[in-house]
Amino acid sequence: MSWTQRLAELGITLPPVAKPVAAYVPAVRTGSLVYTSGQLPIVDGALPVTGKVGETAEGVVSPDQAYAGARQCALNALAAVDALVGLDAIVRVVKVVGFVASAPGFTGQPKVINGASEVLGEIFGDAGVHARSAVGVAELPLGAPVEVELIVEVG
């Protein structure tokens, strides 16, 4: 079964490639690797929520909302890979880097970035098992609560 067929089986449709908000391209291939630029949880050209992630009054975005955002970021990154080389060229997901705009004291970055990791596992199975970083940051572009980038191996 191809990855495109697997997406259809899961009922997942990749979004259009998000337009860059600065001077970069969505994805670049070098050799057998494709690196995506950081992808925000953009849906239909806009961020559904903005702000910092937290479990207190200082966090305006809940960890569950941020988890869903990380999932969307991963789908946006896959759309960038698909536009560059085709989704079915992916051999495996190598690395995920996730950034979480964190309210003071928030330490749940790994659980938030699981939104990206888990959807990649659903789609790619064993080929979706990857190395990962989940980093808390003060701010992200456009006030996004989460940003994800991927490195994938392609054939």
Backbone as a chain_set.jsonl record, in Angstrom:
{"seq": "MSWTQRLAELGITLPPVAKPVAAYVPAVRTGSLVYTSGQLPIVDGALPVTGKVGETAEGVVSPDQAYAGARQCALNALAAVDALVGLDAIVRVVKVVGFVASAPGFTGQPKVINGASEVLGEIFGDAGVHARSAVGVAELPLGAPVEVELIVEVG", "coords": {"N": [[0.857, -1.183, 0.0], [0.554, 2.214, -0.823], [1.74, 5.365, 0.588], [-0.003, 7.413, 0.001], [-2.364, 5.999, -0.435], [-2.648, 5.016, 2.14], [-3.172, 7.369, 3.592], [-5.695, 7.974, 2.51], [-7.114, 5.741, 3.412], [-7.1, 6.292, 6.133], [-8.672, 8.502, 6.145], [-7.556, 11.0, 5.909], [-6.778, 14.101, 4.542], [-4.295, 15.817, 2.894], [-3.425, 19.208, 3.481], [-3.389, 22.227, 1.404], [-0.131, 23.439, 0.473], [1.283, 25.512, 2.87], [1.716, 28.992, 2.486], [4.881, 30.551, 2.501], [5.866, 32.771, 5.162], [7.936, 34.485, 5.096], [11.29, 34.901, 3.793], [11.887, 32.103, 2.499], [11.684, 28.634, 1.482], [9.142, 26.063, 1.434], [10.143, 23.4, 1.596], [13.196, 21.539, 1.158], [15.266, 19.488, -0.815], [18.103, 17.462, -0.353], [20.293, 15.226, -1.57], [19.252, 12.14, -0.326], [17.541, 13.144, 1.527], [14.822, 15.133, 2.745], [14.226, 18.264, 3.998], [11.966, 20.07, 5.887], [10.795, 23.414, 6.182], [10.011, 25.151, 9.22], [6.734, 24.458, 10.145], [3.652, 25.985, 10.708], [0.523, 25.669, 12.544], [-1.414, 26.126, 10.456], [-4.599, 26.483, 9.06], [-6.665, 26.546, 6.344], [-5.427, 28.95, 5.536], [-5.108, 30.453, 7.869], [-4.331, 30.881, 11.395], [-5.859, 28.835, 13.73], [-5.863, 29.193, 16.517], [-4.076, 31.384, 18.71], [-1.254, 32.24, 20.762], [0.269, 31.532, 23.978], [1.082, 28.301, 25.294], [-0.255, 26.618, 28.046], [-1.129, 25.495, 31.383], [-2.255, 27.106, 33.185], [-3.631, 30.309, 34.124], [-1.983, 31.977, 32.689], [-1.473, 30.693, 30.345], [-2.95, 30.753, 27.318], [-3.658, 28.982, 25.418], [-4.71, 25.718, 25.437], [-3.072, 22.637, 26.443], [-4.232, 20.485, 25.02], [-5.339, 21.768, 22.769], [-2.969, 22.671, 21.635], [-1.706, 20.232, 21.096], [-3.401, 19.269, 19.051], [-2.787, 21.253, 17.239], [-0.071, 20.669, 16.737], [-0.347, 18.274, 15.413], [-1.61, 19.22, 13.083], [0.466, 20.809, 12.122], [2.333, 18.809, 11.403], [0.948, 17.57, 9.303], [0.871, 19.718, 7.543], [3.596, 19.931, 7.043], [4.035, 17.48, 5.762], [2.549, 17.982, 3.479], [4.191, 19.861, 2.257], [6.426, 18.263, 1.685], [5.206, 16.449, -0.054], [4.531, 18.154, -2.191], [7.047, 18.734, -3.132], [8.491, 16.28, -3.694], [6.692, 14.227, -3.804], [4.507, 12.299, -1.874], [4.666, 9.517, -1.776], [7.311, 8.967, -2.196], [8.559, 8.951, 0.207], [10.647, 7.236, 2.404], [11.189, 6.912, 5.099], [10.446, 8.6, 8.199], [12.759, 10.676, 9.619], [13.489, 12.648, 11.569], [11.822, 14.747, 13.906], [11.278, 18.036, 14.805], [10.021, 20.034, 17.256], [8.502, 23.029, 18.363], [7.24, 24.825, 21.081], [5.325, 27.477, 22.04], [5.567, 28.605, 25.104], [3.878, 29.162, 28.154], [4.944, 30.677, 31.258], [6.456, 28.278, 33.362], [5.305, 26.082, 32.104], [5.752, 22.741, 31.238], [5.093, 20.737, 29.524], [5.893, 20.191, 26.893], [6.808, 17.817, 25.464], [4.45, 16.194, 25.408], [2.719, 17.811, 23.924], [4.004, 17.884, 21.395], [3.712, 15.269, 20.753], [1.403, 15.202, 19.262], [2.214, 15.628, 16.624], [4.062, 13.501, 16.307], [2.471, 11.213, 16.763], [0.533, 11.26, 14.681], [2.2, 10.876, 12.519], [3.073, 8.307, 13.08], [0.626, 6.942, 12.808], [0.235, 7.183, 10.076], [2.637, 6.248, 8.796], [3.474, 3.981, 10.188], [5.958, 1.69, 11.245], [7.896, 2.986, 9.728], [7.509, 5.542, 10.438], [8.63, 5.983, 12.883], [10.766, 7.983, 14.753], [13.595, 10.177, 15.495], [13.56, 12.901, 17.879], [13.002, 16.304, 18.935], [11.635, 18.397, 21.433], [10.865, 21.54, 22.16], [10.562, 24.246, 24.385], [9.651, 27.592, 23.838], [9.801, 31.231, 23.918], [8.289, 32.804, 22.104], [6.58, 32.396, 18.953], [6.425, 32.596, 15.318], [3.888, 34.793, 14.1], [2.396, 34.543, 16.389], [1.827, 31.905, 16.814], [1.012, 28.872, 18.566], [2.505, 26.563, 18.33], [5.073, 24.942, 16.415], [6.388, 22.904, 13.84], [8.969, 20.981, 12.368], [10.183, 18.754, 9.838], [12.395, 16.047, 9.008], [12.811, 13.916, 6.406], [13.557, 10.761, 4.885], [13.943, 10.014, 1.499], [13.248, 8.044, -1.42]], "CA": [[0.0, 0.0, 0.0], [1.314, 3.462, -0.864], [1.405, 6.328, 1.655], [-1.192, 8.138, -0.447], [-3.488, 5.105, -0.147], [-2.781, 4.945, 3.593], [-3.883, 8.591, 3.988], [-7.111, 7.813, 2.133], [-7.677, 4.753, 4.326], [-7.275, 6.965, 7.422], [-9.563, 9.649, 5.987], [-6.761, 12.223, 6.063], [-6.458, 14.83, 3.322], [-3.253, 16.816, 3.124], [-3.845, 20.565, 3.128], [-2.488, 22.89, 0.453], [1.119, 23.88, 1.089], [1.167, 26.846, 3.461], [2.594, 29.976, 1.869], [5.891, 31.072, 3.424], [5.592, 34.104, 5.715], [9.183, 35.243, 4.986], [12.147, 34.523, 2.673], [12.295, 30.705, 2.551], [10.812, 27.725, 0.748], [8.552, 25.1, 2.373], [10.947, 22.186, 1.749], [14.384, 21.429, 0.309], [15.854, 18.15, -0.888], [19.524, 17.291, -0.588], [20.516, 13.789, -1.589], [18.07, 11.341, -0.022], [16.807, 13.765, 2.637], [14.034, 16.356, 2.554], [14.069, 19.07, 5.202], [10.911, 21.069, 5.759], [10.847, 24.604, 7.024], [9.067, 25.059, 10.324], [5.345, 24.608, 9.712], [2.709, 26.42, 11.728], [-0.744, 24.936, 12.433], [-2.3, 26.923, 9.602], [-5.751, 25.807, 8.455], [-7.359, 27.472, 5.439], [-4.726, 30.225, 5.467], [-5.1, 31.197, 9.135], [-4.095, 30.135, 12.628], [-7.115, 28.705, 14.479], [-5.64, 29.774, 17.842], [-2.76, 31.988, 18.914], [-0.898, 32.472, 22.15], [1.161, 30.602, 24.661], [0.497, 27.07, 25.798], [-0.071, 26.435, 29.474], [-2.234, 24.912, 32.141], [-2.662, 28.11, 34.16], [-4.242, 31.501, 33.512], [-1.028, 32.606, 31.769], [-1.51, 29.968, 29.082], [-4.251, 30.975, 26.693], [-3.901, 27.831, 24.557], [-4.615, 24.513, 26.266], [-2.22, 21.583, 25.881], [-4.988, 19.709, 24.028], [-5.392, 22.571, 21.538], [-1.62, 22.68, 21.066], [-1.52, 18.881, 20.554], [-4.094, 19.276, 17.757], [-1.995, 22.124, 16.373], [1.132, 19.939, 16.328], [-0.815, 17.327, 14.394], [-1.804, 19.987, 11.859], [1.805, 21.181, 11.643], [2.916, 17.648, 10.734], [0.252, 17.416, 8.014], [1.35, 20.803, 6.687], [4.949, 19.567, 6.625], [3.895, 16.421, 4.757], [2.093, 18.627, 2.239], [5.379, 20.472, 1.645], [7.203, 17.155, 1.119], [4.432, 15.94, -1.185], [4.648, 19.093, -3.307], [8.424, 18.731, -3.637], [8.956, 14.993, -4.226], [5.613, 13.241, -3.781], [4.409, 11.611, -0.583], [5.039, 8.107, -1.898], [8.773, 8.865, -2.231], [9.083, 8.866, 1.574], [11.11, 5.936, 2.88], [10.975, 6.942, 6.546], [10.583, 9.864, 8.905], [14.033, 10.613, 10.325], [13.495, 13.487, 12.758], [10.806, 15.774, 14.122], [11.652, 19.096, 15.747], [8.825, 20.779, 17.612], [8.653, 24.208, 19.219], [5.995, 25.159, 21.752], [5.308, 28.786, 22.71], [5.196, 28.125, 26.433], [3.638, 30.069, 29.275], [5.895, 30.394, 32.34], [6.218, 27.08, 34.141], [4.758, 24.966, 31.332], [6.788, 21.75, 30.928], [4.458, 19.649, 28.782], [6.232, 20.241, 25.472], [6.792, 16.502, 24.809], [3.074, 15.738, 25.159], [2.185, 18.621, 22.829], [4.603, 17.46, 20.129], [3.159, 13.952, 20.43], [0.399, 15.387, 18.214], [2.906, 15.397, 15.352], [4.646, 12.151, 16.291], [1.445, 10.172, 16.69], [-0.077, 11.199, 13.344], [3.194, 10.27, 11.637], [2.996, 6.877, 13.361], [-0.602, 6.428, 12.199], [0.382, 7.147, 8.615], [3.802, 5.518, 8.302], [3.799, 2.785, 10.965], [7.358, 1.615, 11.673], [8.671, 3.981, 8.979], [7.246, 6.839, 11.053], [9.361, 6.089, 14.15], [11.759, 9.014, 14.461], [14.236, 10.946, 16.557], [12.722, 14.08, 18.078], [13.235, 17.326, 19.953], [10.447, 19.187, 21.778], [11.504, 22.673, 22.805], [9.73, 25.368, 24.804], [10.189, 28.891, 23.429], [9.024, 32.383, 24.383], [7.366, 33.268, 21.057], [6.69, 31.802, 17.624], [5.905, 33.501, 14.297], [2.457, 35.098, 14.01], [1.732, 34.196, 17.643], [1.448, 30.484, 16.796], [1.347, 28.157, 19.785], [3.367, 25.416, 18.048], [5.694, 24.877, 15.095], [7.026, 21.608, 13.662], [9.703, 20.727, 11.126], [10.479, 17.335, 9.615], [13.417, 15.543, 8.092], [12.398, 12.599, 5.93], [14.37, 10.111, 3.877], [13.161, 9.702, 0.309], [13.906, 7.114, -2.348]], "C": [[0.898, 1.241, 0.0], [0.907, 4.362, 0.299], [0.154, 7.118, 1.274], [-2.445, 7.3, -0.178], [-3.734, 5.018, 1.357], [-3.512, 6.185, 4.118], [-5.372, 8.463, 3.697], [-7.801, 6.837, 3.075], [-7.974, 5.376, 5.693], [-8.259, 8.136, 7.353], [-8.862, 10.978, 6.174], [-6.493, 12.81, 4.692], [-5.379, 15.846, 3.648], [-3.761, 18.187, 2.695], [-2.988, 21.112, 1.99], [-1.229, 23.325, 1.197], [0.932, 25.307, 1.6], [2.167, 27.786, 2.797], [3.615, 30.475, 2.896], [5.542, 32.49, 3.887], [6.831, 34.982, 5.68], [9.978, 34.674, 3.807], [12.696, 33.099, 2.834], [11.356, 29.892, 1.677], [10.278, 26.678, 1.729], [9.386, 23.839, 2.617], [12.098, 22.208, 0.757], [14.88, 19.99, 0.356], [17.354, 18.274, -1.086], [19.818, 15.801, -0.488], [19.226, 13.037, -1.325], [17.258, 11.901, 1.139], [16.02, 14.981, 2.171], [13.868, 16.994, 3.922], [12.911, 20.027, 4.969], [11.275, 22.281, 6.599], [9.868, 24.385, 8.167], [7.659, 25.347, 9.818], [4.472, 24.976, 10.899], [1.401, 25.651, 11.555], [-1.799, 25.699, 11.634], [-3.371, 26.029, 8.981], [-6.475, 26.844, 7.61], [-6.753, 28.875, 5.485], [-4.647, 31.004, 6.759], [-4.762, 30.272, 10.299], [-5.406, 30.047, 13.408], [-7.035, 29.287, 15.889], [-4.249, 30.381, 17.876], [-2.518, 32.134, 20.409], [-0.013, 31.386, 22.708], [0.393, 29.425, 25.24], [0.77, 26.963, 27.291], [-1.297, 25.844, 30.113], [-2.728, 25.859, 33.225], [-3.275, 29.287, 33.417], [-3.3, 32.175, 32.521], [-0.974, 31.906, 30.42], [-2.883, 30.103, 28.461], [-4.622, 29.838, 25.732], [-3.718, 26.591, 25.424], [-3.642, 23.519, 25.641], [-2.952, 20.732, 24.837], [-5.104, 20.46, 22.7], [-4.034, 22.566, 20.845], [-1.274, 21.321, 20.459], [-2.166, 18.794, 19.165], [-3.338, 20.15, 16.759], [-0.737, 21.428, 15.871], [0.79, 18.905, 15.262], [-0.983, 18.046, 13.058], [-0.471, 20.417, 11.265], [2.436, 20.026, 10.867], [2.262, 17.42, 9.379], [0.675, 18.505, 7.041], [2.761, 20.503, 6.179], [4.906, 18.454, 5.572], [3.402, 16.976, 3.424], [3.266, 19.266, 1.504], [6.26, 19.401, 1.001], [6.51, 16.625, -0.129], [4.584, 16.846, -2.4], [6.041, 19.053, -3.937], [8.784, 17.42, -4.333], [7.86, 13.943, -4.338], [5.651, 12.442, -2.498], [4.917, 10.171, -0.662], [6.543, 7.904, -2.049], [9.363, 8.698, -0.832], [9.419, 7.424, 1.922], [10.866, 5.831, 4.378], [11.056, 8.375, 7.044], [11.842, 9.729, 9.76], [13.977, 11.395, 11.633], [12.338, 14.471, 12.724], [11.386, 16.762, 15.126], [10.4, 19.926, 16.0], [9.135, 21.897, 18.587], [7.285, 24.551, 19.798], [6.154, 26.512, 22.422], [4.722, 28.541, 24.094], [4.985, 29.252, 27.431], [4.65, 29.731, 30.377], [5.485, 29.147, 33.132], [5.665, 25.899, 33.371], [5.889, 24.026, 30.929], [6.236, 20.574, 30.122], [4.762, 19.625, 27.304], [6.24, 18.857, 24.814], [5.385, 15.993, 24.498], [2.433, 16.521, 24.024], [2.707, 18.106, 21.493], [4.23, 16.022, 19.78], [2.069, 14.055, 19.367], [0.989, 15.15, 16.834], [3.392, 13.959, 15.26], [3.589, 11.07, 16.093], [0.763, 10.109, 15.325], [0.91, 10.602, 12.351], [3.234, 8.755, 11.841], [1.766, 6.245, 12.742], [-0.424, 6.223, 10.702], [1.457, 6.159, 8.187], [4.162, 4.259, 9.089], [5.247, 2.812, 11.418], [8.239, 2.63, 10.954], [8.452, 5.393, 9.529], [7.936, 7.021, 12.387], [10.577, 6.977, 13.904], [12.459, 9.508, 15.72], [13.45, 12.246, 16.693], [13.301, 15.019, 19.123], [11.926, 18.059, 20.167], [10.932, 20.318, 22.674], [10.476, 23.742, 23.176], [10.411, 26.675, 24.435], [9.262, 30.014, 23.903], [7.96, 32.817, 23.378], [7.615, 32.491, 19.781], [6.087, 32.761, 16.599], [4.377, 33.598, 14.322], [1.683, 34.775, 15.282], [1.293, 32.748, 17.713], [1.832, 29.823, 18.111], [2.353, 27.026, 19.574], [3.899, 25.517, 16.622], [6.454, 23.558, 15.007], [7.779, 21.592, 12.333], [10.05, 19.25, 11.064], [11.74, 17.164, 8.777], [12.956, 14.148, 7.714], [13.401, 12.087, 4.917], [13.465, 9.758, 2.712], [13.967, 8.784, -0.597], [13.863, 7.629, -3.758]], "O": [[1.882, 1.304, 0.737], [-0.136, 4.156, 0.92], [-0.657, 7.453, 2.138], [-3.468, 7.831, 0.256], [-4.879, 4.953, 1.802], [-4.374, 6.071, 4.989], [-6.208, 8.801, 4.534], [-8.936, 7.067, 3.492], [-8.969, 5.037, 6.334], [-8.635, 8.695, 8.383], [-9.486, 11.97, 6.552], [-6.039, 12.112, 3.786], [-5.529, 16.644, 4.572], [-4.44, 18.318, 1.676], [-1.964, 20.518, 1.649], [-1.26, 23.551, 2.407], [0.484, 26.19, 0.87], [3.321, 27.422, 2.573], [3.253, 30.786, 4.031], [5.004, 33.296, 3.127], [6.8, 36.108, 6.178], [9.406, 34.036, 2.923], [13.838, 32.917, 3.256], [10.349, 30.405, 1.188], [10.907, 26.432, 2.759], [9.348, 23.269, 3.708], [12.009, 22.796, -0.321], [14.912, 19.357, 1.412], [17.822, 19.086, -1.884], [19.612, 15.191, 0.56], [18.223, 13.255, -2.004], [16.387, 11.218, 1.677], [16.475, 15.753, 1.326], [13.428, 16.353, 4.876], [12.879, 20.723, 3.954], [11.978, 22.171, 7.604], [8.992, 23.524, 8.082], [7.422, 26.351, 9.148], [4.547, 24.354, 11.959], [1.192, 25.035, 10.509], [-2.928, 25.886, 12.087], [-3.077, 24.958, 8.449], [-6.853, 27.904, 8.11], [-7.478, 29.869, 5.475], [-4.155, 32.132, 6.752], [-4.888, 29.051, 10.203], [-6.005, 31.076, 13.719], [-8.023, 29.814, 16.401], [-3.352, 29.943, 17.154], [-3.452, 32.148, 21.211], [0.396, 30.456, 22.012], [-0.774, 29.536, 25.618], [1.892, 27.19, 27.744], [-2.351, 25.705, 29.492], [-3.521, 25.471, 34.082], [-3.417, 29.243, 32.195], [-3.754, 32.869, 31.611], [-0.476, 32.476, 29.449], [-3.871, 29.62, 29.015], [-5.766, 29.747, 25.288], [-2.685, 26.432, 26.073], [-3.413, 23.557, 24.432], [-2.337, 20.303, 23.86], [-4.983, 19.861, 21.632], [-3.955, 22.468, 19.621], [-0.619, 21.26, 19.418], [-1.549, 18.304, 18.219], [-3.258, 19.823, 15.575], [-0.371, 21.579, 14.706], [1.557, 18.693, 14.322], [-0.551, 17.544, 12.02], [-0.294, 20.393, 10.047], [3.008, 20.234, 9.797], [2.95, 17.108, 8.407], [0.823, 18.247, 5.847], [3.084, 20.786, 5.025], [5.661, 18.489, 4.6], [3.795, 16.492, 2.362], [3.333, 19.222, 0.275], [6.782, 19.601, -0.096], [7.159, 16.381, -1.146], [4.749, 16.36, -3.518], [6.195, 19.308, -5.132], [9.324, 17.437, -5.439], [8.083, 12.877, -4.912], [6.707, 11.964, -2.084], [5.527, 9.672, 0.283], [7.005, 6.763, -2.03], [10.534, 8.343, -0.693], [8.602, 6.517, 1.76], [10.4, 4.805, 4.873], [11.65, 9.243, 6.405], [11.974, 8.781, 10.534], [14.364, 10.883, 12.683], [11.933, 14.957, 11.668], [11.919, 16.37, 16.164], [9.795, 20.456, 15.067], [9.928, 21.734, 19.515], [6.287, 24.564, 19.077], [7.021, 26.683, 23.279], [3.523, 28.298, 24.235], [5.797, 30.17, 27.541], [5.158, 28.61, 30.42], [4.326, 28.987, 33.515], [5.562, 24.806, 33.927], [6.878, 24.464, 30.341], [6.87, 19.521, 30.058], [3.972, 19.092, 26.524], [5.728, 18.719, 23.703], [5.158, 15.42, 23.432], [1.677, 15.952, 23.237], [1.93, 17.914, 20.558], [4.41, 15.597, 18.639], [1.832, 13.09, 18.64], [0.35, 14.546, 15.973], [3.164, 13.28, 14.258], [3.798, 10.121, 15.338], [0.443, 9.018, 14.852], [0.503, 9.892, 11.431], [3.41, 8.005, 10.881], [1.839, 5.138, 12.207], [-0.871, 5.226, 10.136], [1.222, 5.324, 7.314], [5.075, 3.535, 8.69], [5.723, 3.831, 11.919], [9.232, 3.088, 11.519], [9.138, 6.332, 9.124], [7.85, 8.096, 12.979], [11.333, 6.751, 12.959], [11.997, 9.297, 16.842], [12.759, 12.66, 15.763], [13.987, 14.602, 20.057], [11.188, 18.318, 19.217], [11.357, 20.087, 23.805], [9.62, 24.094, 22.365], [11.603, 26.854, 24.685], [8.102, 29.782, 24.241], [6.844, 33.159, 23.769], [8.714, 31.989, 19.548], [5.317, 33.649, 16.967], [3.678, 32.608, 14.539], [0.452, 34.735, 15.265], [0.481, 32.385, 18.564], [2.853, 30.165, 18.708], [2.987, 26.577, 20.528], [3.262, 26.098, 15.743], [7.089, 23.136, 15.973], [7.305, 22.108, 11.32], [10.193, 18.583, 12.089], [12.094, 18.013, 7.96], [12.735, 13.299, 8.578], [14.018, 12.861, 4.184], [12.355, 9.263, 2.905], [15.196, 8.751, -0.548], [14.368, 6.976, -4.671]]}, "num_chains": 1, "name": "protein.A"}
